[in-house]
Amino acid sequence: MHRREIMMSLAGLAMFCIGSGAHAGEPASSEGKTVTIDNFTFSPAVLTISAGTKVTWTNRDDIPHTVTDAARPPGFKSAALDTGDMFSWVFPGPGMYHYFCSLHPRMEGTVVVK
């Protein structure tokens, strides 16, 4: 491969990893977890998982919502999710990850990673 092709391939791979919430060198759980967004609520409001688990949020509400890490700067942030849209993130290590909907800030949830 030419140098330019290699650089473009690496850039594409990096964008894929960033967009999917994947982290190099971290084992992903074979069992993903789900959070439903409905009636201005994240359900479950508190989800406990193992490190490396992928969590997928699905918007079942009839208006858009986001999933935004409350940390500064945010580690993850979805685009506005319309009805039926999904957003996934792989949680890399132990801790409490608080998140909210940036369009409706009173909507809050927590992922506890053990």
MODELLER restraints for C-alpha pairs under 7 A, 6 or more apart:
rsr = mdl.restraints
at = mdl.atoms
rsr.add(forms.Gaussian(group=physical.xy_distance, feature=features.Distance(at['CA:17:A'], at['CA:23:A']), mean=6.64, stdev=0.5))
rsr.add(forms.Gaussian(group=physical.xy_distance, feature=features.Distance(at['CA:20:A'], at['CA:88:A']), mean=6.52, stdev=0.5))
rsr.add(forms.Gaussian(group=physical.xy_distance, feature=features.Distance(at['CA:20:A'], at['CA:89:A']), mean=6.38, stdev=0.5))
rsr.add(forms.Gaussian(group=physical.xy_distance, feature=features.Distance(at['CA:21:A'], at['CA:88:A']), mean=6.79, stdev=0.5))
rsr.add(forms.Gaussian(group=physical.xy_distance, feature=features.Distance(at['CA:21:A'], at['CA:89:A']), mean=4.47, stdev=0.5))
rsr.add(forms.Gaussian(group=physical.xy_distance, feature=features.Distance(at['CA:21:A'], at['CA:90:A']), mean=5.24, stdev=0.5))
rsr.add(forms.Gaussian(group=physical.xy_distance, feature=features.Distance(at['CA:22:A'], at['CA:90:A']), mean=5.70, stdev=0.5))
rsr.add(forms.Gaussian(group=physical.xy_distance, feature=features.Distance(at['CA:26:A'], at['CA:52:A']), mean=6.38, stdev=0.5))
rsr.add(forms.Gaussian(group=physical.xy_distance, feature=features.Distance(at['CA:26:A'], at['CA:92:A']), mean=6.89, stdev=0.5))
rsr.add(forms.Gaussian(group=physical.xy_distance, feature=features.Distance(at['CA:27:A'], at['CA:52:A']), mean=5.55, stdev=0.5))
rsr.add(forms.Gaussian(group=physical.xy_distance, feature=features.Distance(at['CA:28:A'], at['CA:52:A']), mean=4.50, stdev=0.5))
rsr.add(forms.Gaussian(group=physical.xy_distance, feature=features.Distance(at['CA:28:A'], at['CA:53:A']), mean=5.57, stdev=0.5))
rsr.add(forms.Gaussian(group=physical.xy_distance, feature=features.Distance(at['CA:28:A'], at['CA:54:A']), mean=6.94, stdev=0.5))
rsr.add(forms.Gaussian(group=physical.xy_distance, feature=features.Distance(at['CA:29:A'], at['CA:52:A']), mean=5.47, stdev=0.5))
rsr.add(forms.Gaussian(group=physical.xy_distance, feature=features.Distance(at['CA:29:A'], at['CA:53:A']), mean=4.50, stdev=0.5))
rsr.add(forms.Gaussian(group=physical.xy_distance, feature=features.Distance(at['CA:29:A'], at['CA:54:A']), mean=6.69, stdev=0.5))
rsr.add(forms.Gaussian(group=physical.xy_distance, feature=features.Distance(at['CA:32:A'], at['CA:53:A']), mean=5.92, stdev=0.5))
rsr.add(forms.Gaussian(group=physical.xy_distance, feature=features.Distance(at['CA:32:A'], at['CA:54:A']), mean=4.91, stdev=0.5))
rsr.add(forms.Gaussian(group=physical.xy_distance, feature=features.Distance(at['CA:32:A'], at['CA:55:A']), mean=5.76, stdev=0.5))
rsr.add(forms.Gaussian(group=physical.xy_distance, feature=features.Distance(at['CA:33:A'], at['CA:54:A']), mean=6.37, stdev=0.5))
rsr.add(forms.Gaussian(group=physical.xy_distance, feature=features.Distance(at['CA:33:A'], at['CA:55:A']), mean=4.76, stdev=0.5))
rsr.add(forms.Gaussian(group=physical.xy_distance, feature=features.Distance(at['CA:33:A'], at['CA:56:A']), mean=6.28, stdev=0.5))
rsr.add(forms.Gaussian(group=physical.xy_distance, feature=features.Distance(at['CA:34:A'], at['CA:55:A']), mean=5.51, stdev=0.5))
rsr.add(forms.Gaussian(group=physical.xy_distance, feature=features.Distance(at['CA:34:A'], at['CA:56:A']), mean=4.80, stdev=0.5))
rsr.add(forms.Gaussian(group=physical.xy_distance, feature=features.Distance(at['CA:34:A'], at['CA:57:A']), mean=5.75, stdev=0.5))
rsr.add(forms.Gaussian(group=physical.xy_distance, feature=features.Distance(at['CA:35:A'], at['CA:42:A']), mean=6.42, stdev=0.5))
rsr.add(forms.Gaussian(group=physical.xy_distance, feature=features.Distance(at['CA:35:A'], at['CA:43:A']), mean=5.43, stdev=0.5))
rsr.add(forms.Gaussian(group=physical.xy_distance, feature=features.Distance(at['CA:35:A'], at['CA:44:A']), mean=6.09, stdev=0.5))
rsr.add(forms.Gaussian(group=physical.xy_distance, feature=features.Distance(at['CA:35:A'], at['CA:56:A']), mean=6.18, stdev=0.5))
rsr.add(forms.Gaussian(group=physical.xy_distance, feature=features.Distance(at['CA:35:A'], at['CA:57:A']), mean=4.63, stdev=0.5))
rsr.add(forms.Gaussian(group=physical.xy_distance, feature=features.Distance(at['CA:35:A'], at['CA:58:A']), mean=6.45, stdev=0.5))
rsr.add(forms.Gaussian(group=physical.xy_distance, feature=features.Distance(at['CA:36:A'], at['CA:42:A']), mean=5.79, stdev=0.5))
rsr.add(forms.Gaussian(group=physical.xy_distance, feature=features.Distance(at['CA:36:A'], at['CA:43:A']), mean=5.14, stdev=0.5))
rsr.add(forms.Gaussian(group=physical.xy_distance, feature=features.Distance(at['CA:36:A'], at['CA:57:A']), mean=5.69, stdev=0.5))
rsr.add(forms.Gaussian(group=physical.xy_distance, feature=features.Distance(at['CA:36:A'], at['CA:58:A']), mean=5.10, stdev=0.5))
rsr.add(forms.Gaussian(group=physical.xy_distance, feature=features.Distance(at['CA:36:A'], at['CA:59:A']), mean=6.19, stdev=0.5))
rsr.add(forms.Gaussian(group=physical.xy_distance, feature=features.Distance(at['CA:36:A'], at['CA:60:A']), mean=6.73, stdev=0.5))
rsr.add(forms.Gaussian(group=physical.xy_distance, feature=features.Distance(at['CA:37:A'], at['CA:43:A']), mean=6.38, stdev=0.5))
rsr.add(forms.Gaussian(group=physical.xy_distance, feature=features.Distance(at['CA:37:A'], at['CA:57:A']), mean=6.92, stdev=0.5))
rsr.add(forms.Gaussian(group=physical.xy_distance, feature=features.Distance(at['CA:37:A'], at['CA:58:A']), mean=5.94, stdev=0.5))
rsr.add(forms.Gaussian(group=physical.xy_distance, feature=features.Distance(at['CA:37:A'], at['CA:59:A']), mean=4.64, stdev=0.5))
rsr.add(forms.Gaussian(group=physical.xy_distance, feature=features.Distance(at['CA:37:A'], at['CA:60:A']), mean=5.57, stdev=0.5))
rsr.add(forms.Gaussian(group=physical.xy_distance, feature=features.Distance(at['CA:37:A'], at['CA:61:A']), mean=6.27, stdev=0.5))
rsr.add(forms.Gaussian(group=physical.xy_distance, feature=features.Distance(at['CA:38:A'], at['CA:59:A']), mean=6.53, stdev=0.5))
rsr.add(forms.Gaussian(group=physical.xy_distance, feature=features.Distance(at['CA:38:A'], at['CA:60:A']), mean=5.10, stdev=0.5))
rsr.add(forms.Gaussian(group=physical.xy_distance, feature=features.Distance(at['CA:38:A'], at['CA:61:A']), mean=4.51, stdev=0.5))
rsr.add(forms.Gaussian(group=physical.xy_distance, feature=features.Distance(at['CA:39:A'], at['CA:61:A']), mean=5.89, stdev=0.5))
rsr.add(forms.Gaussian(group=physical.xy_distance, feature=features.Distance(at['CA:40:A'], at['CA:107:A']), mean=6.37, stdev=0.5))
rsr.add(forms.Gaussian(group=physical.xy_distance, feature=features.Distance(at['CA:41:A'], at['CA:107:A']), mean=6.02, stdev=0.5))
rsr.add(forms.Gaussian(group=physical.xy_distance, feature=features.Distance(at['CA:42:A'], at['CA:108:A']), mean=6.89, stdev=0.5))
rsr.add(forms.Gaussian(group=physical.xy_distance, feature=features.Distance(at['CA:42:A'], at['CA:109:A']), mean=6.13, stdev=0.5))
rsr.add(forms.Gaussian(group=physical.xy_distance, feature=features.Distance(at['CA:45:A'], at['CA:109:A']), mean=4.70, stdev=0.5))
rsr.add(forms.Gaussian(group=physical.xy_distance, feature=features.Distance(at['CA:45:A'], at['CA:110:A']), mean=6.24, stdev=0.5))
rsr.add(forms.Gaussian(group=physical.xy_distance, feature=features.Distance(at['CA:46:A'], at['CA:109:A']), mean=5.92, stdev=0.5))
rsr.add(forms.Gaussian(group=physical.xy_distance, feature=features.Distance(at['CA:46:A'], at['CA:110:A']), mean=4.79, stdev=0.5))
rsr.add(forms.Gaussian(group=physical.xy_distance, feature=features.Distance(at['CA:46:A'], at['CA:111:A']), mean=5.79, stdev=0.5))
rsr.add(forms.Gaussian(group=physical.xy_distance, feature=features.Distance(at['CA:47:A'], at['CA:110:A']), mean=6.39, stdev=0.5))
rsr.add(forms.Gaussian(group=physical.xy_distance, feature=features.Distance(at['CA:47:A'], at['CA:111:A']), mean=4.84, stdev=0.5))
rsr.add(forms.Gaussian(group=physical.xy_distance, feature=features.Distance(at['CA:47:A'], at['CA:112:A']), mean=6.05, stdev=0.5))
rsr.add(forms.Gaussian(group=physical.xy_distance, feature=features.Distance(at['CA:48:A'], at['CA:111:A']), mean=5.86, stdev=0.5))
rsr.add(forms.Gaussian(group=physical.xy_distance, feature=features.Distance(at['CA:48:A'], at['CA:112:A']), mean=4.57, stdev=0.5))
rsr.add(forms.Gaussian(group=physical.xy_distance, feature=features.Distance(at['CA:48:A'], at['CA:113:A']), mean=5.91, stdev=0.5))
rsr.add(forms.Gaussian(group=physical.xy_distance, feature=features.Distance(at['CA:49:A'], at['CA:112:A']), mean=6.22, stdev=0.5))
rsr.add(forms.Gaussian(group=physical.xy_distance, feature=features.Distance(at['CA:49:A'], at['CA:113:A']), mean=5.03, stdev=0.5))
rsr.add(forms.Gaussian(group=physical.xy_distance, feature=features.Distance(at['CA:49:A'], at['CA:114:A']), mean=6.29, stdev=0.5))
rsr.add(forms.Gaussian(group=physical.xy_distance, feature=features.Distance(at['CA:50:A'], at['CA:113:A']), mean=5.34, stdev=0.5))
rsr.add(forms.Gaussian(group=physical.xy_distance, feature=features.Distance(at['CA:50:A'], at['CA:114:A']), mean=5.06, stdev=0.5))
rsr.add(forms.Gaussian(group=physical.xy_distance, feature=features.Distance(at['CA:51:A'], at['CA:91:A']), mean=5.93, stdev=0.5))
rsr.add(forms.Gaussian(group=physical.xy_distance, feature=features.Distance(at['CA:51:A'], at['CA:92:A']), mean=5.50, stdev=0.5))
rsr.add(forms.Gaussian(group=physical.xy_distance, feature=features.Distance(at['CA:51:A'], at['CA:93:A']), mean=4.82, stdev=0.5))
rsr.add(forms.Gaussian(group=physical.xy_distance, feature=features.Distance(at['CA:51:A'], at['CA:94:A']), mean=6.00, stdev=0.5))
rsr.add(forms.Gaussian(group=physical.xy_distance, feature=features.Distance(at['CA:51:A'], at['CA:113:A']), mean=5.65, stdev=0.5))
rsr.add(forms.Gaussian(group=physical.xy_distance, feature=features.Distance(at['CA:51:A'], at['CA:114:A']), mean=6.14, stdev=0.5))
rsr.add(forms.Gaussian(group=physical.xy_distance, feature=features.Distance(at['CA:52:A'], at['CA:90:A']), mean=5.84, stdev=0.5))
rsr.add(forms.Gaussian(group=physical.xy_distance, feature=features.Distance(at['CA:52:A'], at['CA:91:A']), mean=5.35, stdev=0.5))
rsr.add(forms.Gaussian(group=physical.xy_distance, feature=features.Distance(at['CA:52:A'], at['CA:92:A']), mean=5.10, stdev=0.5))
rsr.add(forms.Gaussian(group=physical.xy_distance, feature=features.Distance(at['CA:52:A'], at['CA:93:A']), mean=6.85, stdev=0.5))
rsr.add(forms.Gaussian(group=physical.xy_distance, feature=features.Distance(at['CA:53:A'], at['CA:90:A']), mean=5.50, stdev=0.5))
rsr.add(forms.Gaussian(group=physical.xy_distance, feature=features.Distance(at['CA:53:A'], at['CA:91:A']), mean=5.86, stdev=0.5))
rsr.add(forms.Gaussian(group=physical.xy_distance, feature=features.Distance(at['CA:54:A'], at['CA:88:A']), mean=6.52, stdev=0.5))
rsr.add(forms.Gaussian(group=physical.xy_distance, feature=features.Distance(at['CA:54:A'], at['CA:89:A']), mean=5.47, stdev=0.5))
rsr.add(forms.Gaussian(group=physical.xy_distance, feature=features.Distance(at['CA:54:A'], at['CA:90:A']), mean=4.13, stdev=0.5))
rsr.add(forms.Gaussian(group=physical.xy_distance, feature=features.Distance(at['CA:54:A'], at['CA:91:A']), mean=6.45, stdev=0.5))
rsr.add(forms.Gaussian(group=physical.xy_distance, feature=features.Distance(at['CA:55:A'], at['CA:88:A']), mean=5.47, stdev=0.5))
rsr.add(forms.Gaussian(group=physical.xy_distance, feature=features.Distance(at['CA:55:A'], at['CA:89:A']), mean=5.50, stdev=0.5))
rsr.add(forms.Gaussian(group=physical.xy_distance, feature=features.Distance(at['CA:55:A'], at['CA:90:A']), mean=6.30, stdev=0.5))
rsr.add(forms.Gaussian(group=physical.xy_distance, feature=features.Distance(at['CA:56:A'], at['CA:86:A']), mean=6.54, stdev=0.5))
rsr.add(forms.Gaussian(group=physical.xy_distance, feature=features.Distance(at['CA:56:A'], at['CA:87:A']), mean=5.54, stdev=0.5))
rsr.add(forms.Gaussian(group=physical.xy_distance, feature=features.Distance(at['CA:56:A'], at['CA:88:A']), mean=4.17, stdev=0.5))
rsr.add(forms.Gaussian(group=physical.xy_distance, feature=features.Distance(at['CA:56:A'], at['CA:89:A']), mean=6.65, stdev=0.5))
rsr.add(forms.Gaussian(group=physical.xy_distance, feature=features.Distance(at['CA:57:A'], at['CA:86:A']), mean=5.46, stdev=0.5))
rsr.add(forms.Gaussian(group=physical.xy_distance, feature=features.Distance(at['CA:57:A'], at['CA:87:A']), mean=5.29, stdev=0.5))
rsr.add(forms.Gaussian(group=physical.xy_distance, feature=features.Distance(at['CA:57:A'], at['CA:88:A']), mean=6.30, stdev=0.5))
rsr.add(forms.Gaussian(group=physical.xy_distance, feature=features.Distance(at['CA:58:A'], at['CA:84:A']), mean=6.25, stdev=0.5))
rsr.add(forms.Gaussian(group=physical.xy_distance, feature=features.Distance(at['CA:58:A'], at['CA:85:A']), mean=5.87, stdev=0.5))
rsr.add(forms.Gaussian(group=physical.xy_distance, feature=features.Distance(at['CA:58:A'], at['CA:86:A']), mean=4.46, stdev=0.5))
rsr.add(forms.Gaussian(group=physical.xy_distance, feature=features.Distance(at['CA:58:A'], at['CA:87:A']), mean=6.77, stdev=0.5))
rsr.add(forms.Gaussian(group=physical.xy_distance, feature=features.Distance(at['CA:59:A'], at['CA:81:A']), mean=6.39, stdev=0.5))
rsr.add(forms.Gaussian(group=physical.xy_distance, feature=features.Distance(at['CA:59:A'], at['CA:82:A']), mean=6.59, stdev=0.5))
rsr.add(forms.Gaussian(group=physical.xy_distance, feature=features.Distance(at['CA:59:A'], at['CA:83:A']), mean=5.28, stdev=0.5))
rsr.add(forms.Gaussian(group=physical.xy_distance, feature=features.Distance(at['CA:59:A'], at['CA:84:A']), mean=5.30, stdev=0.5))
rsr.add(forms.Gaussian(group=physical.xy_distance, feature=features.Distance(at['CA:59:A'], at['CA:85:A']), mean=5.70, stdev=0.5))
rsr.add(forms.Gaussian(group=physical.xy_distance, feature=features.Distance(at['CA:59:A'], at['CA:86:A']), mean=6.47, stdev=0.5))
rsr.add(forms.Gaussian(group=physical.xy_distance, feature=features.Distance(at['CA:60:A'], at['CA:83:A']), mean=5.45, stdev=0.5))
rsr.add(forms.Gaussian(group=physical.xy_distance, feature=features.Distance(at['CA:60:A'], at['CA:84:A']), mean=5.77, stdev=0.5))
rsr.add(forms.Gaussian(group=physical.xy_distance, feature=features.Distance(at['CA:61:A'], at['CA:83:A']), mean=5.82, stdev=0.5))
rsr.add(forms.Gaussian(group=physical.xy_distance, feature=features.Distance(at['CA:62:A'], at['CA:83:A']), mean=5.58, stdev=0.5))
rsr.add(forms.Gaussian(group=physical.xy_distance, feature=features.Distance(at['CA:63:A'], at['CA:82:A']), mean=6.32, stdev=0.5))
rsr.add(forms.Gaussian(group=physical.xy_distance, feature=features.Distance(at['CA:63:A'], at['CA:83:A']), mean=6.57, stdev=0.5))
rsr.add(forms.Gaussian(group=physical.xy_distance, feature=features.Distance(at['CA:64:A'], at['CA:80:A']), mean=5.72, stdev=0.5))
rsr.add(forms.Gaussian(group=physical.xy_distance, feature=features.Distance(at['CA:64:A'], at['CA:81:A']), mean=5.11, stdev=0.5))
rsr.add(forms.Gaussian(group=physical.xy_distance, feature=features.Distance(at['CA:64:A'], at['CA:82:A']), mean=4.56, stdev=0.5))
rsr.add(forms.Gaussian(group=physical.xy_distance, feature=features.Distance(at['CA:64:A'], at['CA:83:A']), mean=6.73, stdev=0.5))
rsr.add(forms.Gaussian(group=physical.xy_distance, feature=features.Distance(at['CA:65:A'], at['CA:80:A']), mean=5.45, stdev=0.5))
rsr.add(forms.Gaussian(group=physical.xy_distance, feature=features.Distance(at['CA:65:A'], at['CA:81:A']), mean=5.27, stdev=0.5))
rsr.add(forms.Gaussian(group=physical.xy_distance, feature=features.Distance(at['CA:65:A'], at['CA:82:A']), mean=6.95, stdev=0.5))
rsr.add(forms.Gaussian(group=physical.xy_distance, feature=features.Distance(at['CA:65:A'], at['CA:101:A']), mean=5.91, stdev=0.5))
rsr.add(forms.Gaussian(group=physical.xy_distance, feature=features.Distance(at['CA:65:A'], at['CA:103:A']), mean=6.20, stdev=0.5))
rsr.add(forms.Gaussian(group=physical.xy_distance, feature=features.Distance(at['CA:66:A'], at['CA:78:A']), mean=5.57, stdev=0.5))
rsr.add(forms.Gaussian(group=physical.xy_distance, feature=features.Distance(at['CA:66:A'], at['CA:79:A']), mean=6.14, stdev=0.5))
rsr.add(forms.Gaussian(group=physical.xy_distance, feature=features.Distance(at['CA:66:A'], at['CA:80:A']), mean=4.98, stdev=0.5))
rsr.add(forms.Gaussian(group=physical.xy_distance, feature=features.Distance(at['CA:66:A'], at['CA:81:A']), mean=5.88, stdev=0.5))
rsr.add(forms.Gaussian(group=physical.xy_distance, feature=features.Distance(at['CA:66:A'], at['CA:101:A']), mean=4.71, stdev=0.5))
rsr.add(forms.Gaussian(group=physical.xy_distance, feature=features.Distance(at['CA:66:A'], at['CA:102:A']), mean=5.93, stdev=0.5))
rsr.add(forms.Gaussian(group=physical.xy_distance, feature=features.Distance(at['CA:66:A'], at['CA:103:A']), mean=6.71, stdev=0.5))
rsr.add(forms.Gaussian(group=physical.xy_distance, feature=features.Distance(at['CA:67:A'], at['CA:77:A']), mean=5.71, stdev=0.5))
rsr.add(forms.Gaussian(group=physical.xy_distance, feature=features.Distance(at['CA:67:A'], at['CA:78:A']), mean=5.30, stdev=0.5))
rsr.add(forms.Gaussian(group=physical.xy_distance, feature=features.Distance(at['CA:67:A'], at['CA:99:A']), mean=6.52, stdev=0.5))
rsr.add(forms.Gaussian(group=physical.xy_distance, feature=features.Distance(at['CA:67:A'], at['CA:100:A']), mean=5.84, stdev=0.5))
rsr.add(forms.Gaussian(group=physical.xy_distance, feature=features.Distance(at['CA:67:A'], at['CA:101:A']), mean=5.24, stdev=0.5))
rsr.add(forms.Gaussian(group=physical.xy_distance, feature=features.Distance(at['CA:68:A'], at['CA:76:A']), mean=6.07, stdev=0.5))
rsr.add(forms.Gaussian(group=physical.xy_distance, feature=features.Distance(at['CA:68:A'], at['CA:77:A']), mean=4.31, stdev=0.5))
rsr.add(forms.Gaussian(group=physical.xy_distance, feature=features.Distance(at['CA:68:A'], at['CA:78:A']), mean=6.36, stdev=0.5))
rsr.add(forms.Gaussian(group=physical.xy_distance, feature=features.Distance(at['CA:68:A'], at['CA:99:A']), mean=5.25, stdev=0.5))
rsr.add(forms.Gaussian(group=physical.xy_distance, feature=features.Distance(at['CA:68:A'], at['CA:100:A']), mean=5.32, stdev=0.5))
rsr.add(forms.Gaussian(group=physical.xy_distance, feature=features.Distance(at['CA:68:A'], at['CA:101:A']), mean=5.96, stdev=0.5))
rsr.add(forms.Gaussian(group=physical.xy_distance, feature=features.Distance(at['CA:68:A'], at['CA:102:A']), mean=6.39, stdev=0.5))
rsr.add(forms.Gaussian(group=physical.xy_distance, feature=features.Distance(at['CA:69:A'], at['CA:75:A']), mean=5.97, stdev=0.5))
rsr.add(forms.Gaussian(group=physical.xy_distance, feature=features.Distance(at['CA:69:A'], at['CA:76:A']), mean=5.41, stdev=0.5))
rsr.add(forms.Gaussian(group=physical.xy_distance, feature=features.Distance(at['CA:69:A'], at['CA:77:A']), mean=6.14, stdev=0.5))
rsr.add(forms.Gaussian(group=physical.xy_distance, feature=features.Distance(at['CA:69:A'], at['CA:98:A']), mean=6.17, stdev=0.5))
rsr.add(forms.Gaussian(group=physical.xy_distance, feature=features.Distance(at['CA:69:A'], at['CA:99:A']), mean=4.35, stdev=0.5))
rsr.add(forms.Gaussian(group=physical.xy_distance, feature=features.Distance(at['CA:69:A'], at['CA:100:A']), mean=6.67, stdev=0.5))
rsr.add(forms.Gaussian(group=physical.xy_distance, feature=features.Distance(at['CA:70:A'], at['CA:98:A']), mean=5.48, stdev=0.5))
rsr.add(forms.Gaussian(group=physical.xy_distance, feature=features.Distance(at['CA:70:A'], at['CA:99:A']), mean=4.87, stdev=0.5))
rsr.add(forms.Gaussian(group=physical.xy_distance, feature=features.Distance(at['CA:70:A'], at['CA:100:A']), mean=6.61, stdev=0.5))
rsr.add(forms.Gaussian(group=physical.xy_distance, feature=features.Distance(at['CA:78:A'], at['CA:87:A']), mean=6.36, stdev=0.5))
rsr.add(forms.Gaussian(group=physical.xy_distance, feature=features.Distance(at['CA:93:A'], at['CA:113:A']), mean=6.55, stdev=0.5))
rsr.add(forms.Gaussian(group=physical.xy_distance, feature=features.Distance(at['CA:94:A'], at['CA:113:A']), mean=4.57, stdev=0.5))
rsr.add(forms.Gaussian(group=physical.xy_distance, feature=features.Distance(at['CA:94:A'], at['CA:114:A']), mean=4.87, stdev=0.5))
rsr.add(forms.Gaussian(group=physical.xy_distance, feature=features.Distance(at['CA:95:A'], at['CA:112:A']), mean=6.00, stdev=0.5))
rsr.add(forms.Gaussian(group=physical.xy_distance, feature=features.Distance(at['CA:95:A'], at['CA:113:A']), mean=5.19, stdev=0.5))
rsr.add(forms.Gaussian(group=physical.xy_distance, feature=features.Distance(at['CA:95:A'], at['CA:114:A']), mean=6.78, stdev=0.5))
rsr.add(forms.Gaussian(group=physical.xy_distance, feature=features.Distance(at['CA:96:A'], at['CA:110:A']), mean=6.79, stdev=0.5))
rsr.add(forms.Gaussian(group=physical.xy_distance, feature=features.Distance(at['CA:96:A'], at['CA:111:A']), mean=5.90, stdev=0.5))
rsr.add(forms.Gaussian(group=physical.xy_distance, feature=features.Distance(at['CA:96:A'], at['CA:112:A']), mean=4.62, stdev=0.5))
rsr.add(forms.Gaussian(group=physical.xy_distance, feature=features.Distance(at['CA:96:A'], at['CA:113:A']), mean=6.26, stdev=0.5))
rsr.add(forms.Gaussian(group=physical.xy_distance, feature=features.Distance(at['CA:97:A'], at['CA:110:A']), mean=5.55, stdev=0.5))
rsr.add(forms.Gaussian(group=physical.xy_distance, feature=features.Distance(at['CA:97:A'], at['CA:111:A']), mean=5.05, stdev=0.5))
rsr.add(forms.Gaussian(group=physical.xy_distance, feature=features.Distance(at['CA:97:A'], at['CA:112:A']), mean=6.31, stdev=0.5))
rsr.add(forms.Gaussian(group=physical.xy_distance, feature=features.Distance(at['CA:98:A'], at['CA:109:A']), mean=5.92, stdev=0.5))
rsr.add(forms.Gaussian(group=physical.xy_distance, feature=features.Distance(at['CA:98:A'], at['CA:110:A']), mean=4.42, stdev=0.5))
rsr.add(forms.Gaussian(group=physical.xy_distance, feature=features.Distance(at['CA:98:A'], at['CA:111:A']), mean=6.47, stdev=0.5))
rsr.add(forms.Gaussian(group=physical.xy_distance, feature=features.Distance(at['CA:99:A'], at['CA:108:A']), mean=5.76, stdev=0.5))
rsr.add(forms.Gaussian(group=physical.xy_distance, feature=features.Distance(at['CA:99:A'], at['CA:109:A']), mean=5.36, stdev=0.5))
rsr.add(forms.Gaussian(group=physical.xy_distance, feature=features.Distance(at['CA:99:A'], at['CA:110:A']), mean=6.04, stdev=0.5))
rsr.add(forms.Gaussian(group=physical.xy_distance, feature=features.Distance(at['CA:100:A'], at['CA:107:A']), mean=5.44, stdev=0.5))
rsr.add(forms.Gaussian(group=physical.xy_distance, feature=features.Distance(at['CA:100:A'], at['CA:108:A']), mean=4.24, stdev=0.5))
rsr.add(forms.Gaussian(group=physical.xy_distance, feature=features.Distance(at['CA:100:A'], at['CA:109:A']), mean=6.14, stdev=0.5))
rsr.add(forms.Gaussian(group=physical.xy_distance, feature=features.Distance(at['CA:101:A'], at['CA:107:A']), mean=5.59, stdev=0.5))
rsr.add(forms.Gaussian(group=physical.xy_distance, feature=features.Distance(at['CA:101:A'], at['CA:108:A']), mean=6.77, stdev=0.5))
